[in-house]
Amino acid sequence: MAASRKGAKSRIGFNTRAVHSGEEGCPLTGAVSTPIYQTSTFSLKPPSKEQALPGGMQYVYTRVANPTTSALETKIADLAGGEAGLALASGMAAISAVLFTLVGSGDHIVCSDVIYGCTHDLLKGVMRRMGVESTFVDLSEPDNLAGAVRDNTRLVFLETPANPTLKLINIRSISDIAGEYGIKAIVDNTFMTPYLQRPLELGADIVVHSATKYISGHGDTIGGIIVGDEDFIREVRGEALKDIGGCISPFNSWLLLRGVKTMGLRMERHSSSALEIARFLESHSMVRTVMYPGLKSHPQHGLAKLQHQCGSSGMITFDVETQYNAIKVLDSLEMCTMAVSLGDVNTLLEHPATMTHRSLSRKERHDLGINDGLLRISVGIEDSADIIADIDQALSKVRYKK
Ligand SMILES: Cc1ncc(COP(=O)(O)O)c(C=O)c1O
C-alpha cells in the first residue's frame, strides 16, 4: 500500500495506516517487512527509483537520511497529521534539534512550568549558555502565555499531560495565542502518542515525541521524532541533523517501525488499565491523592475529554506523603519494576523527586506539586489485576504518623 500522506483525517483508519503507511516492503525480493538498510553510505551513480528519497532527492549518507528511517518518518507524519517527519537518535535529540533550528543568541522561549527534567535542564543549561533565555510559566491558564511573551520570543514549548504532575494544557487555546503573537507552538506529545492526542490538528505548529516510550512500546530502543511542515523538517534535516549529527540507527528505526504497528492496541490497553488502577488507588486508604486525567476527580477532566481521542494513556501519579513511604513502595514491588522511562509493555514506577526531576531544587519541585511522596506509574499491558495486587501489597508497607 502506498504511503498515505493525507493525515489523520484520511478515510483510511488509524490502525490501518499504523500498519501500512510508509512501508513499501523490499522492491528487490518482495519481502513484506521493510528491510533494515544497515549501510552508512550509498552509491552515487544516477539514482534508481528505489534510491530516491521522498521529494526526489537521492540517499547519500545515513547521518542525513536512510530508507528504513524514511519509512518510519513517513508513517509517523501520517499518523500525527503532519506533512513530514524526522527521526533522530533520542527524544532529547529531537527536542534540541527543533530548538537549535528555531532560536539563536538573543532569543527567548516560553515553556510550560512542569516539564520533563532534561528539557528543563536543556533550557536552563545549554540554551542559556548559547544566549537563549527561557521563562517557565503555568500554561494550564492559557492567558499566562500572553503575559510572558516578549518582543524576542520565538516559540512556546509545552508538554500535556505534564511530566510528572499530569496537569493539562489546552493546546488549541495556546496555539491560537501563539499565532496572534507570531510565535511557534511546539508540543511534546510523548505521553499520549498520535493515537490519543494530535496537537497539529489542534493548531500546534510542531510536535515532538520521545519514540523511546509508547511509539517503541517495548522498552528496547531509544529514538525521537519531529513532525511539522515540509519546509521546517527540511531545515532541521539540512542543519541540526546534518551538522550536529544526532541521527538514529537504521536498526532502531526498524524497531520503532515494528512498535508503531501495535501502538493503537497498546494505547487502548494502557488507557483502560490505567483508569482501573487510578480508581483502585483513589479508593486506597494509604494513598493521599491520585492524578489521572481520565478520572472524574482530575481538575481538568473536561479538557481531557475534549483533547484526548479515546483514552488518557497509561501515566498515573499518586502521593504517599513522604519520601520514606515512596521509596518503601518502590522497594517492595515484586512484579512491577522500579525504573525511569515509560510507555513499555512492563509496568514501571519511579520517584520523580529523586529520579527524573532530581535536578530541580526542593522548593522548585514543591512549588510545581512534585512532592517528596509522589510516585509515577507507567502502566504496562500485564493483566490489570496483577498490577493492582502488586501495588496493593507494596502499599501495605506504608506507615503514617498517628
Ligand atoms: C515527556 C518526555 N519528553 C522527552 C523525553 C526524552 O526522551 P529520550 O529519553 O528518548 O531522549 C522524555 C524521557 O523520559 C520524556 O518523558
The ligand as a Tripos MOL2 file, in Angstrom:
@<TRIPOS>MOLECULE
LIG
   16    16     1     0     0
SMALL
NO_CHARGES

@<TRIPOS>ATOM
      1 C1          7.9600   13.8460   28.0690 C.3       1 LIG1
      2 C2          9.3490   13.4580   27.6620 C.ar      1 LIG1
      3 N1          9.9400   14.0930   26.6420 N.ar      1 LIG1
      4 C3         11.1890   13.7760   26.2280 C.ar      1 LIG1
      5 C4         11.9050   12.7790   26.8510 C.ar      1 LIG1
      6 C5         13.3010   12.4630   26.3700 C.3       1 LIG1
      7 O1         13.2820   11.3050   25.5990 O.3       1 LIG1
      8 P1         14.5740   10.3680   25.3460 P.3       1 LIG1
      9 O2         14.8530    9.6740   26.6340 O.co2     1 LIG1
     10 O3         14.1380    9.4750   24.2390 O.co2     1 LIG1
     11 O4         15.6820   11.2660   24.9650 O.co2     1 LIG1
     12 C6         11.3200   12.0680   27.9050 C.ar      1 LIG1
     13 C7         12.0750   10.9990   28.5760 C.2       1 LIG1
     14 O5         11.6610   10.4510   29.5880 O.2       1 LIG1
     15 C8         10.0190   12.4220   28.3350 C.ar      1 LIG1
     16 O6          9.4100   11.7980   29.3510 O.3       1 LIG1
@<TRIPOS>BOND
     1     1     2 1
     2     2     3 ar
     3     2    15 ar
     4     3     4 ar
     5     4     5 ar
     6     5     6 1
     7     5    12 ar
     8     6     7 1
     9     7     8 1
    10     8     9 2
    11     8    10 1
    12     8    11 1
    13    12    13 1
    14    12    15 ar
    15    13    14 2
    16    15    16 1
@<TRIPOS>SUBSTRUCTURE
     1 LIG1         1 GROUP 0 **** ****
